[in-house]
């Protein structure tokens, strides 16, 4: 995941309303009207949030067969997999740092201290 894509993803997920949309879409794809009904925001505000989520690549919009006016929103799992991969890298880095610190501390505490003369 590029730095720019990571920034877009994290910015998109920073907003509680957009995280609520993600949680709703985890259960099943939904129409914009369903997302509005499940939240406390207006349809135009939801439209802005959906636009940001689409631009980040976290969700996609498709037409409902038989009705070109209705859009269905669904998660894009590959974007979440990329985010998880980045998070795993960060976690592995810190786990390594903590392991090294623990080894250093244990090494210091097991060595006898030199006596002063």
C-alpha beads as a LAMMPS data file, in Angstrom:
LAMMPS data file: protein, C-alpha beads

117 atoms
116 bonds

1 atom types
1 bond types

-500.0 500.0 xlo xhi
-500.0 500.0 ylo yhi
-500.0 500.0 zlo zhi

Masses

1 110.0

Atoms # bond

1 1 1 0.000 0.000 0.000
2 1 1 1.464 3.352 -1.004
3 1 1 1.788 6.164 1.512
4 1 1 -0.871 8.195 -0.324
5 1 1 -3.319 5.275 -0.335
6 1 1 -2.639 4.611 3.342
7 1 1 -3.324 8.283 4.110
8 1 1 -6.638 8.174 2.205
9 1 1 -7.638 4.980 3.995
10 1 1 -6.824 6.266 7.475
11 1 1 -8.485 9.631 6.806
12 1 1 -11.603 7.823 5.596
13 1 1 -11.679 5.638 8.708
14 1 1 -11.022 8.548 11.076
15 1 1 -14.637 9.713 10.947
16 1 1 -17.117 7.888 13.234
17 1 1 -19.946 8.112 10.676
18 1 1 -17.788 6.462 8.027
19 1 1 -16.785 3.733 10.478
20 1 1 -20.492 3.201 11.155
21 1 1 -21.054 2.814 7.403
22 1 1 -18.227 0.265 7.272
23 1 1 -19.807 -1.655 10.171
24 1 1 -23.184 -1.689 8.417
25 1 1 -21.650 -2.844 5.140
26 1 1 -19.772 -5.635 6.927
27 1 1 -23.130 -7.347 7.433
28 1 1 -24.328 -6.981 3.819
29 1 1 -24.350 -4.580 0.873
30 1 1 -26.827 -1.737 1.344
31 1 1 -28.501 1.058 -0.540
32 1 1 -27.705 4.648 0.364
33 1 1 -31.212 5.106 1.780
34 1 1 -30.667 2.203 4.172
35 1 1 -27.425 3.766 5.362
36 1 1 -29.166 7.107 5.938
37 1 1 -31.993 5.392 7.849
38 1 1 -29.469 3.643 10.100
39 1 1 -27.695 6.896 10.961
40 1 1 -28.577 10.341 12.266
41 1 1 -27.320 12.314 9.274
42 1 1 -29.034 13.704 6.186
43 1 1 -28.917 12.112 2.743
44 1 1 -26.574 14.826 1.369
45 1 1 -24.196 14.320 4.297
46 1 1 -24.261 10.538 3.751
47 1 1 -23.533 11.127 0.093
48 1 1 -20.377 13.065 1.040
49 1 1 -19.262 10.275 3.385
50 1 1 -19.887 7.637 0.717
51 1 1 -17.880 9.676 -1.783
52 1 1 -14.898 9.744 0.597
53 1 1 -15.173 6.002 1.256
54 1 1 -15.330 5.305 -2.497
55 1 1 -12.332 7.562 -3.160
56 1 1 -10.347 5.685 -0.505
57 1 1 -11.204 2.406 -2.217
58 1 1 -12.796 0.903 0.905
59 1 1 -16.239 0.596 -0.688
60 1 1 -17.610 0.289 -4.186
61 1 1 -20.872 1.313 -5.761
62 1 1 -22.836 -0.866 -8.170
63 1 1 -26.178 -0.534 -9.926
64 1 1 -29.074 -2.659 -8.788
65 1 1 -30.140 -4.906 -11.666
66 1 1 -33.402 -3.659 -13.122
67 1 1 -33.183 -0.171 -11.582
68 1 1 -30.351 2.064 -12.821
69 1 1 -31.356 4.794 -10.350
70 1 1 -30.544 2.742 -7.270
71 1 1 -26.971 2.197 -6.120
72 1 1 -25.786 -0.597 -3.885
73 1 1 -22.701 -0.093 -1.704
74 1 1 -20.395 -2.921 -0.618
75 1 1 -17.005 -3.308 1.010
76 1 1 -13.880 -3.991 -1.036
77 1 1 -12.088 -6.694 0.989
78 1 1 -8.775 -6.281 -0.839
79 1 1 -8.387 -2.747 0.543
80 1 1 -8.897 -4.007 4.073
81 1 1 -6.365 -6.788 3.432
82 1 1 -3.816 -4.157 2.355
83 1 1 -4.508 -2.137 5.490
84 1 1 -4.173 -5.271 7.639
85 1 1 -0.839 -6.059 5.988
86 1 1 0.468 -2.591 6.872
87 1 1 -0.812 -2.910 10.439
88 1 1 0.893 -6.309 10.740
89 1 1 4.191 -4.750 9.642
90 1 1 3.870 -2.033 12.290
91 1 1 2.966 -4.580 14.955
92 1 1 5.897 -6.820 14.003
93 1 1 8.273 -3.865 14.213
94 1 1 7.136 -2.959 17.719
95 1 1 7.077 -6.577 18.852
96 1 1 10.708 -6.845 17.743
97 1 1 11.618 -3.638 19.542
98 1 1 9.933 -4.799 22.754
99 1 1 11.601 -8.215 22.541
100 1 1 15.003 -6.557 22.144
101 1 1 14.308 -4.255 25.103
102 1 1 13.192 -7.190 27.237
103 1 1 16.365 -9.123 26.367
104 1 1 18.465 -6.062 27.217
105 1 1 16.764 -5.587 30.596
106 1 1 17.009 -9.271 31.449
107 1 1 20.678 -9.287 30.480
108 1 1 21.356 -6.286 32.753
109 1 1 19.542 -7.828 35.712
110 1 1 21.218 -11.256 35.463
111 1 1 24.811 -9.989 35.303
112 1 1 26.458 -9.445 38.710
113 1 1 27.265 -5.847 39.477
114 1 1 30.910 -4.886 39.749
115 1 1 31.999 -3.902 43.242
116 1 1 33.481 -0.515 43.886
117 1 1 36.810 -0.368 45.585

Bonds

1 1 1 2
2 1 2 3
3 1 3 4
4 1 4 5
5 1 5 6
6 1 6 7
7 1 7 8
8 1 8 9
9 1 9 10
10 1 10 11
11 1 11 12
12 1 12 13
13 1 13 14
14 1 14 15
15 1 15 16
16 1 16 17
17 1 17 18
18 1 18 19
19 1 19 20
20 1 20 21
21 1 21 22
22 1 22 23
23 1 23 24
24 1 24 25
25 1 25 26
26 1 26 27
27 1 27 28
28 1 28 29
29 1 29 30
30 1 30 31
31 1 31 32
32 1 32 33
33 1 33 34
34 1 34 35
35 1 35 36
36 1 36 37
37 1 37 38
38 1 38 39
39 1 39 40
40 1 40 41
41 1 41 42
42 1 42 43
43 1 43 44
44 1 44 45
45 1 45 46
46 1 46 47
47 1 47 48
48 1 48 49
49 1 49 50
50 1 50 51
51 1 51 52
52 1 52 53
53 1 53 54
54 1 54 55
55 1 55 56
56 1 56 57
57 1 57 58
58 1 58 59
59 1 59 60
60 1 60 61
61 1 61 62
62 1 62 63
63 1 63 64
64 1 64 65
65 1 65 66
66 1 66 67
67 1 67 68
68 1 68 69
69 1 69 70
70 1 70 71
71 1 71 72
72 1 72 73
73 1 73 74
74 1 74 75
75 1 75 76
76 1 76 77
77 1 77 78
78 1 78 79
79 1 79 80
80 1 80 81
81 1 81 82
82 1 82 83
83 1 83 84
84 1 84 85
85 1 85 86
86 1 86 87
87 1 87 88
88 1 88 89
89 1 89 90
90 1 90 91
91 1 91 92
92 1 92 93
93 1 93 94
94 1 94 95
95 1 95 96
96 1 96 97
97 1 97 98
98 1 98 99
99 1 99 100
100 1 100 101
101 1 101 102
102 1 102 103
103 1 103 104
104 1 104 105
105 1 105 106
106 1 106 107
107 1 107 108
108 1 108 109
109 1 109 110
110 1 110 111
111 1 111 112
112 1 112 113
113 1 113 114
114 1 114 115
115 1 115 116
116 1 116 117
